[in-house]
């Protein structure tokens, strides 16, 4: 079979889509995540019958939003793009929420779309007309890094090469290329080739100029209470170790974020507080107040974070501390999306990859580590309430934390709103993969599946903990996990409500002097109660009996370990009392 495939690939491309398929293989894209559609039937045939359905291998999904979100979850592990193929304008519309979320997450992704024949003479009656748009990229142009619609096989080669460069270059974000259905299906009357890929690689990360570097080094050496805000950085273990070395060399107190993937080990003595969550704490405010220098490594919403912790309402009354901010994120700022957040006051702004700055600062670091101010480290054990108390998110977190510490090498693909930051005991860059940057609902299952796809064959156990609303919107992503024989554990923090909105309605009711007890109207997921276990079982997951206590949870997790160790999929429906962990 392999010999036949090699012989077939050695033949000159006979169709427009053959050239595209050859290029996709040359780009070393391992998977193509799809929901089938006739607008790319030419490319589908080339991937299956010319390439033999490997490199890239088709990963079939039940909804386009899941296809995009699986690619998002995959890139959270690998920091490399997957290929996503969306059917025409309708598939792009279905996938657009996931694309926006990936944009806010700054995730690389190569999205190929398709349109019915641009030349109306070649359109089939009715269906090709409703699947053809004059400017399909306009649907997502405000939240992709680049888009194009090439008109020939040669132009498609150049377009996809450019898209691959752009999505892999920091700051990363999705790109979209729309392929004409007629171009894909047309027989080639000329030779169209794939050029040497190595000549079209993305550029090296942007570094720091020496004068700026010297001034940062001097500022760090002079600071009495320097603080490192470790934000959106790489998953590379070498970069991880260099961040540790940087903090030790310059005596930096460190704070990381529970919203992003881990940037620094929380057990390290310099990480004196739990990772920062959505709600500010008194201790965080005190830490920032005593800091005379703040070094931000692409900290998300730096101005808003400092303002919420008492450091001044930027831009009106910015913090008096010297602020050094290293980020490439401003290069993606546009006038449509406000995901760039508030404008921070910065004393030294560096347009560079944060890990490039870390490497450069280490080269000029003092030979002897700078002494650090003695501060107590936070307690890294989450104490659960007594088992006899109500089973809530705090008990769920305590039980899962105890299990994960014992099992080791657990990658949390997602965690729910209100998860206690003291349960964020992350000491490896893959211990947690971050929340959804766009604040969307329904991406949690697919993010977990994408992470499991990326970690397939590794020693790490993939766990997604999500709310019941998130699960019910994205539940049929589980089918793809079973179809691809992926191993993962999905835990539902089931409060039978869109509870976050209950909190909002309670706040409004209190402001207006109206009945707080009405906050659940239009929010509760009851009458009937949805059988989540049946949904999971129908898609190839083993499911625990409903979990209603800490004891139930411990038993379910014990069984989950056995299933995961055999490469299987397990589902836990944890019925918790509504509320967030304090």
SVG drawing of the C-alpha trace seen along z (x, -y; Angstrom):
<svg xmlns="http://www.w3.org/2000/svg" viewBox="-40 -61 70 63">
<polyline fill="none" stroke="black" stroke-width="0.4" points="0.0,0.0 2.8,-2.4 4.7,-1.7 1.6,-2.4 1.0,-5.7 4.7,-6.8 4.3,-5.9 1.1,-7.9 2.7,-11.0 5.6,-10.8 3.2,-11.4 2.6,-14.9 -0.5,-16.5 -3.4,-16.0 -5.9,-18.3 -5.8,-21.6 -6.6,-20.0 -3.7,-17.5 -1.2,-20.4 -2.8,-21.7 -2.7,-18.3 1.0,-17.9 1.8,-21.2 -0.1,-20.4 2.0,-17.3 5.2,-19.2 4.2,-21.6 4.1,-18.6 0.6,-19.2 -0.3,-15.9 -4.1,-16.3 -6.9,-17.9 -9.9,-18.5 -13.1,-18.6 -16.8,-18.4 -17.3,-17.1 -18.7,-19.4 -19.1,-19.4 -17.3,-22.7 -14.0,-21.0 -14.8,-17.6 -11.9,-18.0 -9.4,-18.5 -11.0,-15.7 -10.5,-13.3 -6.8,-14.3 -6.2,-13.9 -7.7,-10.5 -6.8,-9.0 -3.6,-10.8 -2.1,-11.0 -3.6,-7.9 -5.3,-9.8 -2.1,-10.4 0.1,-13.5 -2.5,-15.0 -4.9,-12.5 -8.6,-13.4 -10.2,-14.0 -14.0,-14.0 -16.1,-16.2 -19.9,-16.7 -19.8,-20.5 -17.5,-23.1 -17.1,-24.9 -15.7,-21.7 -13.3,-21.3 -11.8,-24.8 -11.8,-24.3 -10.0,-20.9 -7.3,-22.7 -7.2,-25.4 -6.8,-22.7 -4.0,-21.0 -2.0,-24.2 -2.3,-24.9 0.1,-21.9 2.2,-22.1 2.2,-25.8 1.9,-24.7 -1.1,-24.9 -3.4,-22.2 -5.2,-22.3 -8.9,-23.0 -11.1,-22.7 -14.5,-24.4 -17.3,-23.9 -18.2,-27.1 -19.9,-30.1 -22.1,-28.0 -19.3,-26.0 -17.4,-29.2 -20.4,-30.7 -20.6,-27.7 -16.9,-27.8 -16.7,-31.5 -17.2,-31.5 -14.3,-29.1 -12.1,-31.2 -12.8,-34.3 -11.9,-32.4 -8.7,-31.2 -8.0,-34.8 -8.3,-36.0 -6.2,-33.0 -3.5,-34.0 -3.5,-30.4 -2.0,-29.4 -4.3,-27.7 -4.4,-27.2 -8.0,-27.3 -8.9,-26.3 -12.4,-27.2 -14.0,-26.9 -16.6,-28.6 -18.8,-27.4 -17.3,-28.2 -16.4,-31.9 -17.2,-31.5 -21.0,-31.4 -20.9,-29.3 -19.6,-26.3 -22.1,-26.5 -24.5,-23.6 -28.2,-24.8 -29.3,-26.2 -26.8,-24.6 -23.6,-26.1 -25.2,-29.5 -26.2,-29.6 -22.7,-28.3 -20.9,-31.1 -19.9,-34.4 -18.1,-37.3 -16.0,-38.0 -16.2,-35.0 -13.2,-36.1 -15.2,-39.2 -17.1,-37.0 -14.0,-36.5 -11.6,-39.2 -11.8,-41.1 -10.5,-38.2 -8.0,-36.4 -4.5,-37.5 -4.7,-37.2 -7.1,-35.9 -7.0,-35.3 -9.0,-33.7 -6.5,-32.5 -7.9,-32.1 -5.5,-29.4 -3.5,-26.4 -0.2,-28.4 -1.8,-31.2 -3.1,-28.7 0.4,-27.4 1.7,-30.9 -1.3,-31.8 -1.0,-28.7 2.7,-29.2 2.1,-32.8 -0.7,-31.7 1.6,-29.1 4.3,-31.7 1.9,-34.2 0.1,-31.9 3.4,-30.5 5.0,-34.0 4.4,-35.6 2.0,-37.0 0.2,-33.9 -3.4,-33.8 -5.6,-32.0 -5.4,-32.6 -8.0,-31.8 -7.6,-30.8 -10.7,-30.3 -10.4,-27.8 -12.5,-28.0 -14.4,-24.7 -13.9,-24.8 -10.2,-25.5 -9.9,-22.4 -11.7,-20.1 -10.2,-21.4 -7.8,-19.1 -4.4,-20.7 -3.1,-21.3 0.3,-22.4 2.9,-21.5 2.3,-23.1 4.8,-22.2 5.4,-22.7 8.6,-24.7 11.3,-23.9 9.5,-24.5 12.6,-25.4 12.7,-28.7 9.3,-29.7 9.7,-29.2 8.5,-31.7 11.2,-34.2 13.0,-33.8 11.3,-35.6 12.0,-39.3 14.7,-40.0 15.7,-43.0 18.1,-45.8 21.2,-46.0 20.6,-49.5 17.2,-48.7 18.4,-45.4 21.2,-47.2 18.7,-49.7 16.4,-46.9 19.2,-45.0 20.3,-48.1 16.7,-48.7 16.4,-45.2 19.7,-45.4 18.7,-48.7 15.2,-47.7 14.6,-46.9 11.4,-45.0 11.1,-43.9 8.0,-41.8 7.8,-39.5 4.3,-39.1 4.7,-35.9 2.0,-36.0 1.6,-34.4 4.8,-32.6 5.9,-29.4 5.3,-25.8 8.9,-24.9 10.6,-23.4 13.9,-25.1 12.2,-28.5 10.5,-27.5 13.8,-26.8 15.2,-30.1 12.4,-32.0 13.2,-30.3 16.9,-31.2 16.0,-34.8 13.9,-35.2 16.6,-33.7 19.4,-35.8 17.6,-39.2 15.8,-38.3 12.3,-38.7 9.2,-37.9 6.9,-36.1 3.2,-36.1 1.5,-34.0 -2.0,-33.9 -4.7,-31.2 -6.2,-32.3 -3.2,-31.4 -1.2,-28.2 1.6,-28.0 4.5,-30.3 6.4,-29.5 6.3,-26.7 3.9,-27.7 5.9,-25.6 9.0,-27.8 9.9,-30.0 9.7,-33.1 6.1,-32.4 4.8,-33.6 1.1,-33.8 -1.4,-31.5 -1.8,-32.3 -3.9,-35.4 -7.5,-34.7 -10.4,-36.9 -11.0,-38.4 -8.3,-40.4 -7.1,-39.5 -5.8,-41.7 -2.4,-39.9 -2.0,-40.7 -2.8,-44.3 -0.1,-44.4 2.4,-42.7 2.0,-45.2 1.9,-48.2 5.4,-47.3 6.9,-46.6 9.1,-49.4 9.6,-47.7 7.2,-45.5 8.5,-43.3 5.5,-42.1 6.0,-39.1 3.0,-39.6 0.7,-39.8 -2.9,-39.9 -4.7,-43.1 -1.8,-44.6 -3.6,-48.0 -6.9,-46.3 -5.0,-43.9 -3.1,-46.7 -6.2,-48.9 -8.2,-46.1 -5.5,-45.6 -5.3,-49.3 -2.4,-50.4 -4.2,-53.3 -6.8,-53.7 -4.6,-53.8 -4.5,-56.0 -5.7,-58.6 -3.6,-57.7 -1.1,-55.1 1.1,-53.2 4.2,-54.9 6.2,-51.7 8.6,-51.5 6.8,-49.3 8.6,-47.2 6.3,-45.4 7.4,-42.9 4.8,-41.9 4.1,-41.5 0.4,-41.6 0.0,-45.2 0.8,-44.1 -2.6,-42.5 -4.6,-45.5 -7.4,-46.5 -10.4,-48.7 -13.1,-46.0 -12.2,-43.8 -11.5,-45.3 -9.6,-42.2 -6.4,-44.4 -7.7,-45.6 -6.9,-48.9 -3.9,-50.9 -1.2,-50.5 1.3,-53.2 4.8,-51.7 8.2,-53.1 10.1,-50.6 8.1,-48.9 9.7,-46.0 8.2,-44.7 9.7,-41.2 8.8,-37.7 8.9,-37.5 11.0,-34.4 13.6,-36.1 13.8,-38.9 14.3,-36.3 17.2,-34.7 18.9,-38.0 18.5,-39.2 20.1,-36.0 23.2,-36.6 23.8,-39.9 22.6,-38.7 24.7,-39.1 27.1,-36.2 25.9,-36.0 22.2,-35.8 20.6,-38.9 19.3,-38.5 15.6,-38.4 13.4,-39.9 12.2,-37.2 8.5,-36.5 6.4,-33.6 5.3,-31.2 1.7,-30.5 0.3,-27.2 0.2,-24.8 -2.3,-22.4 -6.0,-22.9 -8.0,-22.0 -11.4,-20.7 -14.4,-21.2 -15.5,-18.2 -17.0,-15.5 -20.3,-15.9 -20.6,-19.5 -22.3,-20.3 -20.6,-19.0 -19.6,-22.2 -16.9,-23.4 -14.3,-23.7 -14.8,-20.0 -14.6,-19.0 -11.4,-21.0 -9.9,-19.4 -10.8,-15.9 -9.4,-16.4 -6.2,-18.0 -5.5,-15.2 -6.0,-12.7 -3.9,-14.6 -1.0,-14.9 -1.0,-11.2 -1.4,-10.3 1.1,-12.9 1.7,-14.1 -1.9,-15.4 -2.7,-18.0 -5.8,-20.0 -7.1,-21.1 -9.7,-23.3 -11.0,-24.4 -14.4,-25.9 -15.3,-29.5 -14.8,-29.9 -12.1,-27.2 -10.1,-28.0 -6.6,-29.4 -5.2,-27.4 -6.0,-24.3 -3.8,-25.5 -0.7,-23.6 1.0,-23.8 4.7,-23.0 5.1,-22.0 4.3,-24.1 1.7,-21.4 0.0,-21.0 -2.7,-23.5 -3.5,-24.8 -5.4,-28.0 -9.0,-29.2 -10.9,-30.2 -9.6,-33.7 -12.8,-34.8 -15.1,-34.0 -17.2,-31.7 -19.3,-28.7 -19.2,-25.3 -15.5,-25.1 -14.5,-23.1 -15.2,-19.6 -13.4,-20.2 -10.4,-21.9 -10.0,-18.8 -10.2,-16.6 -7.6,-18.7 -5.3,-18.5 -5.7,-14.7 -5.0,-14.5 -1.7,-16.5 -0.7,-14.3 -1.7,-11.0 1.0,-8.4 2.6,-10.6 2.7,-9.7 0.4,-12.6 -3.3,-12.2 -5.6,-14.7 -8.4,-16.1 -11.0,-18.6 -13.2,-20.1 -16.1,-22.2 -19.5,-23.4 -22.7,-21.7 -23.7,-24.6 -20.3,-24.4 -20.8,-20.6 -24.3,-20.8 -23.3,-23.3 -20.2,-21.3 -21.1,-17.7 -20.8,-16.0 -17.1,-16.8 -16.8,-13.6 -17.6,-11.5 -14.4,-12.6 -12.4,-11.5 -13.8,-8.0 -13.4,-8.0 -9.7,-8.8 -9.3,-6.5 -8.0,-9.3 -7.6,-8.9 -9.1,-11.6 -11.2,-12.3 -14.0,-14.8 -15.5,-16.0 -18.7,-18.1 -19.1,-20.6 -22.8,-20.3 -24.8,-23.0 -27.7,-22.5 -27.7,-26.2 -26.0,-28.8 -24.8,-29.9 -22.5,-32.7 -25.5,-34.6 -27.4,-33.9 -24.6,-35.9 -25.1,-38.8 -28.9,-38.8 -28.5,-38.8 -26.2,-41.8 -28.7,-43.7 -31.6,-42.8 -29.8,-44.1 -28.9,-47.4 -32.5,-47.9 -34.1,-46.7 -35.9,-43.8 -36.4,-40.2 -33.1,-38.3 -34.9,-35.0 -35.9,-35.4 -32.2,-35.3 -32.6,-31.7 -35.5,-32.2 -34.3,-31.6 -31.0,-30.2 -31.8,-26.8 -31.1,-23.6 -34.0,-21.7 -37.4,-20.3 -36.2,-18.0 -32.8,-17.3 -30.5,-16.3 -29.0,-12.8 -25.3,-13.8 -24.1,-10.3 -26.3,-8.9 -24.9,-11.6 -21.3,-10.6 -22.0,-6.8 -23.7,-7.2 -20.4,-8.6 -18.1,-5.9 -17.2,-7.1 -17.4,-5.0 -19.3,-6.9 -19.3,-6.9 -22.6,-6.9 -23.7,-10.4 -21.3,-11.9 -23.0,-13.8 -20.3,-13.7 -16.6,-13.8 -16.7,-10.0 -18.5,-9.4 -15.8,-11.6 -12.9,-9.6 -14.4,-6.3 -15.1,-7.7 -11.5,-9.1 -10.1,-5.7 -12.0,-4.1 -11.0,-6.9 -7.3,-6.1 -7.9,-2.5 -9.6,-3.6 -7.0,-6.2 -4.1,-3.8 -5.6,-1.5 -5.9,-4.4 -9.7,-4.8 -12.2,-7.6 -14.0,-8.3 -16.8,-10.7 -17.8,-12.0 -21.0,-14.0 -20.4,-15.8 -23.6,-17.3 -22.4,-20.3 -24.1,-23.0 -24.2,-26.2 -21.5,-28.8 -17.9,-29.6 -15.0,-28.7 -13.8,-31.5"/>
</svg>
